Amino acid sequence: MSQVLLVLLVFACTGTTILFIKNPILSFFGIVRGEGQGFFNTLAYLLLVLPLYQILLLVYGFIFGQFRFFWEKEKKLVKRIGTVFTRKK
């Protein structure tokens, strides 16, 4: 039960951190919300913020003693993403 609470705490801390640093990161690259560039903004978010989210998951996982759990999840995620680009027809 305590591991479940620690994992939830890691997700909460990571999400809160991303909430606070997302806009400064995007504005650093000149991306402003609400300028009618929805596709570009979404693409920039996916390329800039989501990898940072994954890294922060590992950092907070390490801090709260759940690194191994999150490391296994990251490896599965990377493997799935890799299969999307290497799928043979």
PDB file with one MODEL, atoms N, CA, C and O in Angstrom:
MODEL        1
ATOM      1  N   MET A   1       0.819  -1.202   0.000  1.00  0.00           N
ATOM      2  CA  MET A   1       0.000   0.000   0.000  1.00  0.00           C
ATOM      3  C   MET A   1       0.858   1.259   0.000  1.00  0.00           C
ATOM      4  O   MET A   1       0.515   2.241  -0.658  1.00  0.00           O
ATOM      5  N   SER A   2       1.963   1.240   0.728  1.00  0.00           N
ATOM      6  CA  SER A   2       2.801   2.435   0.802  1.00  0.00           C
ATOM      7  C   SER A   2       3.464   2.728  -0.545  1.00  0.00           C
ATOM      8  O   SER A   2       3.688   3.892  -0.879  1.00  0.00           O
ATOM      9  N   GLN A   3       3.785   1.672  -1.335  1.00  0.00           N
ATOM     10  CA  GLN A   3       4.373   1.906  -2.644  1.00  0.00           C
ATOM     11  C   GLN A   3       3.369   2.614  -3.555  1.00  0.00           C
ATOM     12  O   GLN A   3       3.747   3.495  -4.328  1.00  0.00           O
ATOM     13  N   VAL A   4       2.114   2.240  -3.468  1.00  0.00           N
ATOM     14  CA  VAL A   4       1.078   2.888  -4.274  1.00  0.00           C
ATOM     15  C   VAL A   4       1.006   4.372  -3.933  1.00  0.00           C
ATOM     16  O   VAL A   4       0.920   5.211  -4.830  1.00  0.00           O
ATOM     17  N   LEU A   5       1.040   4.694  -2.665  1.00  0.00           N
ATOM     18  CA  LEU A   5       0.997   6.099  -2.260  1.00  0.00           C
ATOM     19  C   LEU A   5       2.228   6.859  -2.732  1.00  0.00           C
ATOM     20  O   LEU A   5       2.123   8.014  -3.145  1.00  0.00           O
ATOM     21  N   LEU A   6       3.400   6.219  -2.674  1.00  0.00           N
ATOM     22  CA  LEU A   6       4.615   6.877  -3.152  1.00  0.00           C
ATOM     23  C   LEU A   6       4.559   7.111  -4.660  1.00  0.00           C
ATOM     24  O   LEU A   6       4.980   8.164  -5.138  1.00  0.00           O
ATOM     25  N   VAL A   7       4.045   6.144  -5.406  1.00  0.00           N
ATOM     26  CA  VAL A   7       3.921   6.307  -6.860  1.00  0.00           C
ATOM     27  C   VAL A   7       2.954   7.449  -7.172  1.00  0.00           C
ATOM     28  O   VAL A   7       3.225   8.268  -8.050  1.00  0.00           O
ATOM     29  N   LEU A   8       1.841   7.506  -6.466  1.00  0.00           N
ATOM     30  CA  LEU A   8       0.890   8.600  -6.669  1.00  0.00           C
ATOM     31  C   LEU A   8       1.507   9.944  -6.292  1.00  0.00           C
ATOM     32  O   LEU A   8       1.242  10.954  -6.943  1.00  0.00           O
ATOM     33  N   LEU A   9       2.319   9.958  -5.257  1.00  0.00           N
ATOM     34  CA  LEU A   9       3.006  11.186  -4.857  1.00  0.00           C
ATOM     35  C   LEU A   9       3.990  11.639  -5.931  1.00  0.00           C
ATOM     36  O   LEU A   9       4.113  12.835  -6.199  1.00  0.00           O
ATOM     37  N   VAL A  10       4.689  10.691  -6.545  1.00  0.00           N
ATOM     38  CA  VAL A  10       5.615  11.024  -7.637  1.00  0.00           C
ATOM     39  C   VAL A  10       4.853  11.644  -8.801  1.00  0.00           C
ATOM     40  O   VAL A  10       5.282  12.657  -9.352  1.00  0.00           O
ATOM     41  N   PHE A  11       3.727  11.046  -9.178  1.00  0.00           N
ATOM     42  CA  PHE A  11       2.927  11.605 -10.272  1.00  0.00           C
ATOM     43  C   PHE A  11       2.416  13.004  -9.911  1.00  0.00           C
ATOM     44  O   PHE A  11       2.415  13.901 -10.754  1.00  0.00           O
ATOM     45  N   ALA A  12       1.990  13.187  -8.679  1.00  0.00           N
ATOM     46  CA  ALA A  12       1.477  14.497  -8.256  1.00  0.00           C
ATOM     47  C   ALA A  12       2.574  15.553  -8.302  1.00  0.00           C
ATOM     48  O   ALA A  12       2.345  16.660  -8.790  1.00  0.00           O
ATOM     49  N   CYS A  13       3.744  15.233  -7.806  1.00  0.00           N
ATOM     50  CA  CYS A  13       4.850  16.199  -7.815  1.00  0.00           C
ATOM     51  C   CYS A  13       5.302  16.520  -9.232  1.00  0.00           C
ATOM     52  O   CYS A  13       5.580  17.674  -9.558  1.00  0.00           O
ATOM     53  N   THR A  14       5.372  15.493 -10.067  1.00  0.00           N
ATOM     54  CA  THR A  14       5.786  15.714 -11.458  1.00  0.00           C
ATOM     55  C   THR A  14       4.774  16.587 -12.189  1.00  0.00           C
ATOM     56  O   THR A  14       5.156  17.529 -12.884  1.00  0.00           O
ATOM     57  N   GLY A  15       3.508  16.287 -12.040  1.00  0.00           N
ATOM     58  CA  GLY A  15       2.462  17.078 -12.699  1.00  0.00           C
ATOM     59  C   GLY A  15       2.449  18.520 -12.226  1.00  0.00           C
ATOM     60  O   GLY A  15       2.283  19.442 -13.025  1.00  0.00           O
ATOM     61  N   THR A  16       2.625  18.714 -10.925  1.00  0.00           N
ATOM     62  CA  THR A  16       2.649  20.072 -10.390  1.00  0.00           C
ATOM     63  C   THR A  16       3.858  20.846 -10.909  1.00  0.00           C
ATOM     64  O   THR A  16       3.744  22.024 -11.249  1.00  0.00           O
ATOM     65  N   THR A  17       5.005  20.191 -10.970  1.00  0.00           N
ATOM     66  CA  THR A  17       6.207  20.852 -11.480  1.00  0.00           C
ATOM     67  C   THR A  17       6.032  21.254 -12.931  1.00  0.00           C
ATOM     68  O   THR A  17       6.380  22.370 -13.315  1.00  0.00           O
ATOM     69  N   ILE A  18       5.495  20.350 -13.742  1.00  0.00           N
ATOM     70  CA  ILE A  18       5.268  20.666 -15.156  1.00  0.00           C
ATOM     71  C   ILE A  18       4.274  21.813 -15.299  1.00  0.00           C
ATOM     72  O   ILE A  18       4.433  22.667 -16.171  1.00  0.00           O
ATOM     73  N   LEU A  19       3.263  21.835 -14.459  1.00  0.00           N
ATOM     74  CA  LEU A  19       2.276  22.908 -14.489  1.00  0.00           C
ATOM     75  C   LEU A  19       2.947  24.274 -14.317  1.00  0.00           C
ATOM     76  O   LEU A  19       2.587  25.237 -14.993  1.00  0.00           O
ATOM     77  N   PHE A  20       3.914  24.350 -13.418  1.00  0.00           N
ATOM     78  CA  PHE A  20       4.578  25.622 -13.146  1.00  0.00           C
ATOM     79  C   PHE A  20       5.642  25.994 -14.172  1.00  0.00           C
ATOM     80  O   PHE A  20       5.878  27.180 -14.399  1.00  0.00           O
ATOM     81  N   ILE A  21       6.294  25.007 -14.801  1.00  0.00           N
ATOM     82  CA  ILE A  21       7.395  25.354 -15.709  1.00  0.00           C
ATOM     83  C   ILE A  21       7.028  25.272 -17.192  1.00  0.00           C
ATOM     84  O   ILE A  21       7.824  25.657 -18.048  1.00  0.00           O
ATOM     85  N   LYS A  22       5.823  24.771 -17.501  1.00  0.00           N
ATOM     86  CA  LYS A  22       5.429  24.619 -18.903  1.00  0.00           C
ATOM     87  C   LYS A  22       5.397  25.952 -19.637  1.00  0.00           C
ATOM     88  O   LYS A  22       6.017  26.081 -20.693  1.00  0.00           O
ATOM     89  N   ASN A  23       4.700  26.929 -19.116  1.00  0.00           N
ATOM     90  CA  ASN A  23       4.581  28.214 -19.810  1.00  0.00           C
ATOM     91  C   ASN A  23       5.909  28.947 -19.948  1.00  0.00           C
ATOM     92  O   ASN A  23       6.176  29.490 -21.020  1.00  0.00           O
ATOM     93  N   PRO A  24       6.760  28.993 -18.915  1.00  0.00           N
ATOM     94  CA  PRO A  24       8.068  29.633 -19.111  1.00  0.00           C
ATOM     95  C   PRO A  24       8.920  28.934 -20.178  1.00  0.00           C
ATOM     96  O   PRO A  24       9.633  29.595 -20.933  1.00  0.00           O
ATOM     97  N   ILE A  25       8.847  27.617 -20.240  1.00  0.00           N
ATOM     98  CA  ILE A  25       9.618  26.895 -21.263  1.00  0.00           C
ATOM     99  C   ILE A  25       9.098  27.242 -22.650  1.00  0.00           C
ATOM    100  O   ILE A  25       9.878  27.550 -23.552  1.00  0.00           O
ATOM    101  N   LEU A  26       7.787  27.193 -22.819  1.00  0.00           N
ATOM    102  CA  LEU A  26       7.219  27.493 -24.133  1.00  0.00           C
ATOM    103  C   LEU A  26       7.447  28.950 -24.524  1.00  0.00           C
ATOM    104  O   LEU A  26       7.723  29.238 -25.689  1.00  0.00           O
ATOM    105  N   SER A  27       7.335  29.869 -23.574  1.00  0.00           N
ATOM    106  CA  SER A  27       7.569  31.277 -23.910  1.00  0.00           C
ATOM    107  C   SER A  27       9.042  31.539 -24.210  1.00  0.00           C
ATOM    108  O   SER A  27       9.356  32.441 -24.987  1.00  0.00           O
ATOM    109  N   PHE A  28       9.942  30.778 -23.616  1.00  0.00           N
ATOM    110  CA  PHE A  28      11.369  30.903 -23.941  1.00  0.00           C
ATOM    111  C   PHE A  28      11.611  30.621 -25.421  1.00  0.00           C
ATOM    112  O   PHE A  28      12.471  31.242 -26.046  1.00  0.00           O
ATOM    113  N   PHE A  29      10.853  29.687 -25.970  1.00  0.00           N
ATOM    114  CA  PHE A  29      10.978  29.352 -27.381  1.00  0.00           C
ATOM    115  C   PHE A  29      10.038  30.176 -28.258  1.00  0.00           C
ATOM    116  O   PHE A  29       9.895  29.887 -29.446  1.00  0.00           O
ATOM    117  N   GLY A  30       9.402  31.191 -27.693  1.00  0.00           N
ATOM    118  CA  GLY A  30       8.562  32.103 -28.450  1.00  0.00           C
ATOM    119  C   GLY A  30       7.176  31.582 -28.759  1.00  0.00           C
ATOM    120  O   GLY A  30       6.539  32.049 -29.704  1.00  0.00           O
ATOM    121  N   ILE A  31       6.701  30.637 -27.992  1.00  0.00           N
ATOM    122  CA  ILE A  31       5.389  30.051 -28.223  1.00  0.00           C
ATOM    123  C   ILE A  31       4.426  30.635 -27.204  1.00  0.00           C
ATOM    124  O   ILE A  31       4.609  30.483 -25.997  1.00  0.00           O
ATOM    125  N   VAL A  32       3.389  31.311 -27.710  1.00  0.00           N
ATOM    126  CA  VAL A  32       2.407  31.949 -26.832  1.00  0.00           C
ATOM    127  C   VAL A  32       1.061  31.310 -27.094  1.00  0.00           C
ATOM    128  O   VAL A  32       0.665  31.121 -28.243  1.00  0.00           O
ATOM    129  N   ARG A  33       0.359  30.978 -26.020  1.00  0.00           N
ATOM    130  CA  ARG A  33      -0.964  30.362 -26.171  1.00  0.00           C
ATOM    131  C   ARG A  33      -1.972  31.367 -26.711  1.00  0.00           C
ATOM    132  O   ARG A  33      -1.902  32.562 -26.423  1.00  0.00           O
ATOM    133  N   GLY A  34      -2.905  30.856 -27.496  1.00  0.00           N
ATOM    134  CA  GLY A  34      -4.012  31.666 -27.964  1.00  0.00           C
ATOM    135  C   GLY A  34      -3.709  32.538 -29.161  1.00  0.00           C
ATOM    136  O   GLY A  34      -4.427  33.505 -29.413  1.00  0.00           O
ATOM    137  N   GLU A  35      -2.676  32.225 -29.897  1.00  0.00           N
ATOM    138  CA  GLU A  35      -2.354  33.027 -31.082  1.00  0.00           C
ATOM    139  C   GLU A  35      -2.835  32.368 -32.367  1.00  0.00           C
ATOM    140  O   GLU A  35      -2.413  32.764 -33.454  1.00  0.00           O
ATOM    141  N   GLY A  36      -3.698  31.383 -32.266  1.00  0.00           N
ATOM    142  CA  GLY A  36      -4.251  30.759 -33.462  1.00  0.00           C
ATOM    143  C   GLY A  36      -3.325  29.762 -34.128  1.00  0.00           C
ATOM    144  O   GLY A  36      -3.573  29.370 -35.268  1.00  0.00           O
ATOM    145  N   GLN A  37      -2.281  29.345 -33.465  1.00  0.00           N
ATOM    146  CA  GLN A  37      -1.351  28.363 -34.022  1.00  0.00           C
ATOM    147  C   GLN A  37      -1.470  27.063 -33.249  1.00  0.00           C
ATOM    148  O   GLN A  37      -0.481  26.561 -32.715  1.00  0.00           O
ATOM    149  N   GLY A  38      -2.663  26.523 -33.189  1.00  0.00           N
ATOM    150  CA  GLY A  38      -2.941  25.356 -32.366  1.00  0.00           C
ATOM    151  C   GLY A  38      -2.077  24.157 -32.679  1.00  0.00           C
ATOM    152  O   GLY A  38      -1.546  23.526 -31.766  1.00  0.00           O
ATOM    153  N   PHE A  39      -1.923  23.824 -33.960  1.00  0.00           N
ATOM    154  CA  PHE A  39      -1.123  22.665 -34.329  1.00  0.00           C
ATOM    155  C   PHE A  39       0.329  22.862 -33.934  1.00  0.00           C
ATOM    156  O   PHE A  39       0.943  21.962 -33.360  1.00  0.00           O
ATOM    157  N   PHE A  40       0.882  24.024 -34.232  1.00  0.00           N
ATOM    158  CA  PHE A  40       2.280  24.307 -33.910  1.00  0.00           C
ATOM    159  C   PHE A  40       2.496  24.288 -32.398  1.00  0.00           C
ATOM    160  O   PHE A  40       3.493  23.746 -31.920  1.00  0.00           O
ATOM    161  N   ASN A  41       1.574  24.873 -31.652  1.00  0.00           N
ATOM    162  CA  ASN A  41       1.694  24.882 -30.194  1.00  0.00           C
ATOM    163  C   ASN A  41       1.636  23.472 -29.619  1.00  0.00           C
ATOM    164  O   ASN A  41       2.391  23.137 -28.707  1.00  0.00           O
ATOM    165  N   THR A  42       0.745  22.655 -30.150  1.00  0.00           N
ATOM    166  CA  THR A  42       0.637  21.280 -29.676  1.00  0.00           C
ATOM    167  C   THR A  42       1.899  20.489 -30.009  1.00  0.00           C
ATOM    168  O   THR A  42       2.394  19.724 -29.181  1.00  0.00           O
ATOM    169  N   LEU A  43       2.405  20.671 -31.197  1.00  0.00           N
ATOM    170  CA  LEU A  43       3.630  19.980 -31.599  1.00  0.00           C
ATOM    171  C   LEU A  43       4.811  20.412 -30.725  1.00  0.00           C
ATOM    172  O   LEU A  43       5.610  19.579 -30.296  1.00  0.00           O
ATOM    173  N   ALA A  44       4.914  21.704 -30.469  1.00  0.00           N
ATOM    174  CA  ALA A  44       5.992  22.208 -29.612  1.00  0.00           C
ATOM    175  C   ALA A  44       5.857  21.654 -28.198  1.00  0.00           C
ATOM    176  O   ALA A  44       6.855  21.299 -27.571  1.00  0.00           O
ATOM    177  N   TYR A  45       4.638  21.580 -27.701  1.00  0.00           N
ATOM    178  CA  TYR A  45       4.408  21.005 -26.377  1.00  0.00           C
ATOM    179  C   TYR A  45       4.874  19.553 -26.332  1.00  0.00           C
ATOM    180  O   TYR A  45       5.552  19.138 -25.392  1.00  0.00           O
ATOM    181  N   LEU A  46       4.507  18.795 -27.345  1.00  0.00           N
ATOM    182  CA  LEU A  46       4.887  17.383 -27.376  1.00  0.00           C
ATOM    183  C   LEU A  46       6.402  17.209 -27.454  1.00  0.00           C
ATOM    184  O   LEU A  46       6.958  16.304 -26.831  1.00  0.00           O
ATOM    185  N   LEU A  47       7.058  18.062 -28.206  1.00  0.00           N
ATOM    186  CA  LEU A  47       8.505  17.921 -28.378  1.00  0.00           C
ATOM    187  C   LEU A  47       9.319  18.484 -27.221  1.00  0.00           C
ATOM    188  O   LEU A  47      10.426  18.013 -26.961  1.00  0.00           O
ATOM    189  N   LEU A  48       8.793  19.477 -26.528  1.00  0.00           N
ATOM    190  CA  LEU A  48       9.555  20.130 -25.466  1.00  0.00           C
ATOM    191  C   LEU A  48       9.169  19.686 -24.062  1.00  0.00           C
ATOM    192  O   LEU A  48      10.037  19.394 -23.239  1.00  0.00           O
ATOM    193  N   VAL A  49       7.884  19.634 -23.789  1.00  0.00           N
ATOM    194  CA  VAL A  49       7.433  19.434 -22.416  1.00  0.00           C
ATOM    195  C   VAL A  49       7.315  17.953 -22.055  1.00  0.00           C
ATOM    196  O   VAL A  49       7.693  17.563 -20.951  1.00  0.00           O
ATOM    197  N   LEU A  50       6.804  17.132 -22.950  1.00  0.00           N
ATOM    198  CA  LEU A  50       6.609  15.730 -22.600  1.00  0.00           C
ATOM    199  C   LEU A  50       7.914  14.982 -22.294  1.00  0.00           C
ATOM    200  O   LEU A  50       7.938  14.191 -21.351  1.00  0.00           O
ATOM    201  N   PRO A  51       8.994  15.198 -23.046  1.00  0.00           N
ATOM    202  CA  PRO A  51      10.248  14.547 -22.637  1.00  0.00           C
ATOM    203  C   PRO A  51      10.725  15.023 -21.256  1.00  0.00           C
ATOM    204  O   PRO A  51      11.273  14.243 -20.477  1.00  0.00           O
ATOM    205  N   LEU A  52      10.515  16.281 -20.972  1.00  0.00           N
ATOM    206  CA  LEU A  52      10.879  16.809 -19.657  1.00  0.00           C
ATOM    207  C   LEU A  52      10.035  16.146 -18.572  1.00  0.00           C
ATOM    208  O   LEU A  52      10.535  15.873 -17.481  1.00  0.00           O
ATOM    209  N   TYR A  53       8.783  15.889 -18.855  1.00  0.00           N
ATOM    210  CA  TYR A  53       7.904  15.198 -17.908  1.00  0.00           C
ATOM    211  C   TYR A  53       8.464  13.814 -17.587  1.00  0.00           C
ATOM    212  O   TYR A  53       8.495  13.406 -16.426  1.00  0.00           O
ATOM    213  N   GLN A  54       8.901  13.102 -18.608  1.00  0.00           N
ATOM    214  CA  GLN A  54       9.454  11.764 -18.397  1.00  0.00           C
ATOM    215  C   GLN A  54      10.719  11.811 -17.542  1.00  0.00           C
ATOM    216  O   GLN A  54      10.925  10.953 -16.684  1.00  0.00           O
ATOM    217  N   ILE A  55      11.552  12.802 -17.774  1.00  0.00           N
ATOM    218  CA  ILE A  55      12.768  12.955 -16.980  1.00  0.00           C
ATOM    219  C   ILE A  55      12.427  13.286 -15.534  1.00  0.00           C
ATOM    220  O   ILE A  55      13.024  12.740 -14.606  1.00  0.00           O
ATOM    221  N   LEU A  56      11.471  14.177 -15.350  1.00  0.00           N
ATOM    222  CA  LEU A  56      11.069  14.532 -13.991  1.00  0.00           C
ATOM    223  C   LEU A  56      10.448  13.349 -13.253  1.00  0.00           C
ATOM    224  O   LEU A  56      10.603  13.231 -12.038  1.00  0.00           O
ATOM    225  N   LEU A  57       9.750  12.476 -13.970  1.00  0.00           N
ATOM    226  CA  LEU A  57       9.228  11.268 -13.333  1.00  0.00           C
ATOM    227  C   LEU A  57      10.366  10.446 -12.730  1.00  0.00           C
ATOM    228  O   LEU A  57      10.257   9.938 -11.614  1.00  0.00           O
ATOM    229  N   LEU A  58      11.449  10.323 -13.480  1.00  0.00           N
ATOM    230  CA  LEU A  58      12.594   9.566 -12.973  1.00  0.00           C
ATOM    231  C   LEU A  58      13.255  10.269 -11.797  1.00  0.00           C
ATOM    232  O   LEU A  58      13.667   9.622 -10.834  1.00  0.00           O
ATOM    233  N   VAL A  59      13.358  11.583 -11.873  1.00  0.00           N
ATOM    234  CA  VAL A  59      13.983  12.339 -10.788  1.00  0.00           C
ATOM    235  C   VAL A  59      13.167  12.209  -9.506  1.00  0.00           C
ATOM    236  O   VAL A  59      13.711  11.885  -8.450  1.00  0.00           O
ATOM    237  N   TYR A  60      11.869  12.461  -9.598  1.00  0.00           N
ATOM    238  CA  TYR A  60      11.026  12.334  -8.412  1.00  0.00           C
ATOM    239  C   TYR A  60      10.925  10.877  -7.955  1.00  0.00           C
ATOM    240  O   TYR A  60      10.825  10.604  -6.758  1.00  0.00           O
ATOM    241  N   GLY A  61      10.952   9.954  -8.900  1.00  0.00           N
ATOM    242  CA  GLY A  61      10.969   8.548  -8.525  1.00  0.00           C
ATOM    243  C   GLY A  61      12.200   8.212  -7.708  1.00  0.00           C
ATOM    244  O   GLY A  61      12.122   7.453  -6.743  1.00  0.00           O
ATOM    245  N   PHE A  62      13.335   8.773  -8.090  1.00  0.00           N
ATOM    246  CA  PHE A  62      14.564   8.575  -7.323  1.00  0.00           C
ATOM    247  C   PHE A  62      14.448   9.194  -5.936  1.00  0.00           C
ATOM    248  O   PHE A  62      14.826   8.578  -4.938  1.00  0.00           O
ATOM    249  N   ILE A  63      13.932  10.397  -5.881  1.00  0.00           N
ATOM    250  CA  ILE A  63      13.803  11.101  -4.594  1.00  0.00           C
ATOM    251  C   ILE A  63      12.921  10.310  -3.628  1.00  0.00           C
ATOM    252  O   ILE A  63      13.229  10.223  -2.440  1.00  0.00           O
ATOM    253  N   PHE A  64      11.833   9.738  -4.129  1.00  0.00           N
ATOM    254  CA  PHE A  64      10.896   9.027  -3.264  1.00  0.00           C
ATOM    255  C   PHE A  64      11.143   7.520  -3.225  1.00  0.00           C
ATOM    256  O   PHE A  64      10.303   6.773  -2.724  1.00  0.00           O
ATOM    257  N   GLY A  65      12.277   7.066  -3.745  1.00  0.00           N
ATOM    258  CA  GLY A  65      12.631   5.658  -3.655  1.00  0.00           C
ATOM    259  C   GLY A  65      11.879   4.740  -4.591  1.00  0.00           C
ATOM    260  O   GLY A  65      11.781   3.541  -4.329  1.00  0.00           O
ATOM    261  N   GLN A  66      11.350   5.271  -5.671  1.00  0.00           N
ATOM    262  CA  GLN A  66      10.576   4.482  -6.632  1.00  0.00           C
ATOM    263  C   GLN A  66      11.210   4.503  -8.025  1.00  0.00           C
ATOM    264  O   GLN A  66      10.521   4.321  -9.029  1.00  0.00           O
ATOM    265  N   PHE A  67      12.517   4.726  -8.077  1.00  0.00           N
ATOM    266  CA  PHE A  67      13.194   4.850  -9.363  1.00  0.00           C
ATOM    267  C   PHE A  67      13.036   3.590 -10.205  1.00  0.00           C
ATOM    268  O   PHE A  67      12.754   3.670 -11.401  1.00  0.00           O
ATOM    269  N   ARG A  68      13.217   2.434  -9.588  1.00  0.00           N
ATOM    270  CA  ARG A  68      13.144   1.172 -10.341  1.00  0.00           C
ATOM    271  C   ARG A  68      11.779   1.017 -11.019  1.00  0.00           C
ATOM    272  O   ARG A  68      11.705   0.615 -12.180  1.00  0.00           O
ATOM    273  N   PHE A  69      10.709   1.334 -10.302  1.00  0.00           N
ATOM    274  CA  PHE A  69       9.354   1.239 -10.861  1.00  0.00           C
ATOM    275  C   PHE A  69       9.219   2.128 -12.098  1.00  0.00           C
ATOM    276  O   PHE A  69       8.747   1.681 -13.143  1.00  0.00           O
ATOM    277  N   PHE A  70       9.636   3.382 -11.971  1.00  0.00           N
ATOM    278  CA  PHE A  70       9.480   4.316 -13.088  1.00  0.00           C
ATOM    279  C   PHE A  70      10.460   4.024 -14.211  1.00  0.00           C
ATOM    280  O   PHE A  70      10.148   4.265 -15.377  1.00  0.00           O
ATOM    281  N   TRP A  71      11.636   3.512 -13.885  1.00  0.00           N
ATOM    282  CA  TRP A  71      12.610   3.172 -14.917  1.00  0.00           C
ATOM    283  C   TRP A  71      12.061   2.049 -15.802  1.00  0.00           C
ATOM    284  O   TRP A  71      12.216   2.095 -17.023  1.00  0.00           O
ATOM    285  N   GLU A  72      11.426   1.046 -15.202  1.00  0.00           N
ATOM    286  CA  GLU A  72      10.818  -0.038 -15.977  1.00  0.00           C
ATOM    287  C   GLU A  72       9.706   0.498 -16.878  1.00  0.00           C
ATOM    288  O   GLU A  72       9.582   0.069 -18.025  1.00  0.00           O
ATOM    289  N   LYS A  73       8.908   1.417 -16.376  1.00  0.00           N
ATOM    290  CA  LYS A  73       7.838   2.014 -17.188  1.00  0.00           C
ATOM    291  C   LYS A  73       8.412   2.829 -18.344  1.00  0.00           C
ATOM    292  O   LYS A  73       7.872   2.804 -19.450  1.00  0.00           O
ATOM    293  N   GLU A  74       9.503   3.552 -18.092  1.00  0.00           N
ATOM    294  CA  GLU A  74      10.136   4.353 -19.148  1.00  0.00           C
ATOM    295  C   GLU A  74      10.688   3.444 -20.252  1.00  0.00           C
ATOM    296  O   GLU A  74      10.551   3.751 -21.436  1.00  0.00           O
ATOM    297  N   LYS A  75      11.304   2.343 -19.867  1.00  0.00           N
ATOM    298  CA  LYS A  75      11.850   1.425 -20.866  1.00  0.00           C
ATOM    299  C   LYS A  75      10.737   0.861 -21.743  1.00  0.00           C
ATOM    300  O   LYS A  75      10.913   0.730 -22.955  1.00  0.00           O
ATOM    301  N   LYS A  76       9.600   0.528 -21.149  1.00  0.00           N
ATOM    302  CA  LYS A  76       8.469   0.025 -21.931  1.00  0.00           C
ATOM    303  C   LYS A  76       7.942   1.095 -22.883  1.00  0.00           C
ATOM    304  O   LYS A  76       7.606   0.805 -24.031  1.00  0.00           O
ATOM    305  N   LEU A  77       7.872   2.339 -22.393  1.00  0.00           N
ATOM    306  CA  LEU A  77       7.385   3.442 -23.227  1.00  0.00           C
ATOM    307  C   LEU A  77       8.293   3.665 -24.426  1.00  0.00           C
ATOM    308  O   LEU A  77       7.815   3.817 -25.551  1.00  0.00           O
ATOM    309  N   VAL A  78       9.585   3.684 -24.195  1.00  0.00           N
ATOM    310  CA  VAL A  78      10.543   3.896 -25.288  1.00  0.00           C
ATOM    311  C   VAL A  78      10.474   2.751 -26.285  1.00  0.00           C
ATOM    312  O   VAL A  78      10.569   2.967 -27.494  1.00  0.00           O
ATOM    313  N   LYS A  79      10.310   1.544 -25.785  1.00  0.00           N
ATOM    314  CA  LYS A  79      10.198   0.393 -26.678  1.00  0.00           C
ATOM    315  C   LYS A  79       8.948   0.499 -27.548  1.00  0.00           C
ATOM    316  O   LYS A  79       8.997   0.206 -28.743  1.00  0.00           O
ATOM    317  N   ARG A  80       7.829   0.915 -26.957  1.00  0.00           N
ATOM    318  CA  ARG A  80       6.589   1.081 -27.730  1.00  0.00           C
ATOM    319  C   ARG A  80       6.730   2.163 -28.786  1.00  0.00           C
ATOM    320  O   ARG A  80       6.286   1.993 -29.922  1.00  0.00           O
ATOM    321  N   ILE A  81       7.344   3.268 -28.413  1.00  0.00           N
ATOM    322  CA  ILE A  81       7.542   4.348 -29.378  1.00  0.00           C
ATOM    323  C   ILE A  81       8.444   3.878 -30.503  1.00  0.00           C
ATOM    324  O   ILE A  81       8.209   4.208 -31.666  1.00  0.00           O
ATOM    325  N   GLY A  82       9.471   3.114 -30.173  1.00  0.00           N
ATOM    326  CA  GLY A  82      10.378   2.592 -31.188  1.00  0.00           C
ATOM    327  C   GLY A  82       9.699   1.668 -32.165  1.00  0.00           C
ATOM    328  O   GLY A  82      10.023   1.676 -33.352  1.00  0.00           O
ATOM    329  N   THR A  83       8.752   0.865 -31.685  1.00  0.00           N
ATOM    330  CA  THR A  83       8.067  -0.063 -32.587  1.00  0.00           C
ATOM    331  C   THR A  83       7.150   0.681 -33.564  1.00  0.00           C
ATOM    332  O   THR A  83       6.880   0.183 -34.656  1.00  0.00           O
ATOM    333  N   VAL A  84       6.680   1.848 -33.185  1.00  0.00           N
ATOM    334  CA  VAL A  84       5.829   2.635 -34.086  1.00  0.00           C
ATOM    335  C   VAL A  84       6.638   3.051 -35.310  1.00  0.00           C
ATOM    336  O   VAL A  84       6.126   3.042 -36.430  1.00  0.00           O
ATOM    337  N   PHE A  85       7.907   3.418 -35.096  1.00  0.00           N
ATOM    338  CA  PHE A  85       8.728   3.909 -36.198  1.00  0.00           C
ATOM    339  C   PHE A  85       9.446   2.799 -36.968  1.00  0.00           C
ATOM    340  O   PHE A  85       9.951   3.031 -38.066  1.00  0.00           O
ATOM    341  N   THR A  86       9.491   1.611 -36.403  1.00  0.00           N
ATOM    342  CA  THR A  86      10.219   0.524 -37.084  1.00  0.00           C
ATOM    343  C   THR A  86       9.301  -0.588 -37.554  1.00  0.00           C
ATOM    344  O   THR A  86       9.777  -1.643 -37.972  1.00  0.00           O
ATOM    345  N   ARG A  87       8.023  -0.376 -37.496  1.00  0.00           N
ATOM    346  CA  ARG A  87       7.066  -1.395 -37.913  1.00  0.00           C
ATOM    347  C   ARG A  87       7.200  -1.658 -39.410  1.00  0.00           C
ATOM    348  O   ARG A  87       7.213  -0.726 -40.214  1.00  0.00           O
ATOM    349  N   LYS A  88       7.299  -2.929 -39.773  1.00  0.00           N
ATOM    350  CA  LYS A  88       7.426  -3.301 -41.189  1.00  0.00           C
ATOM    351  C   LYS A  88       6.042  -3.606 -41.755  1.00  0.00           C
ATOM    352  O   LYS A  88       5.177  -4.150 -41.068  1.00  0.00           O
ATOM    353  N   LYS A  89       5.857  -3.248 -43.007  1.00  0.00           N
ATOM    354  CA  LYS A  89       4.570  -3.469 -43.674  1.00  0.00           C
ATOM    355  C   LYS A  89       4.560  -4.751 -44.433  1.00  0.00           C
ATOM    356  O   LYS A  89       3.554  -5.093 -45.054  1.00  0.00           O
TER     357      LYS A  89
ENDMDL
END
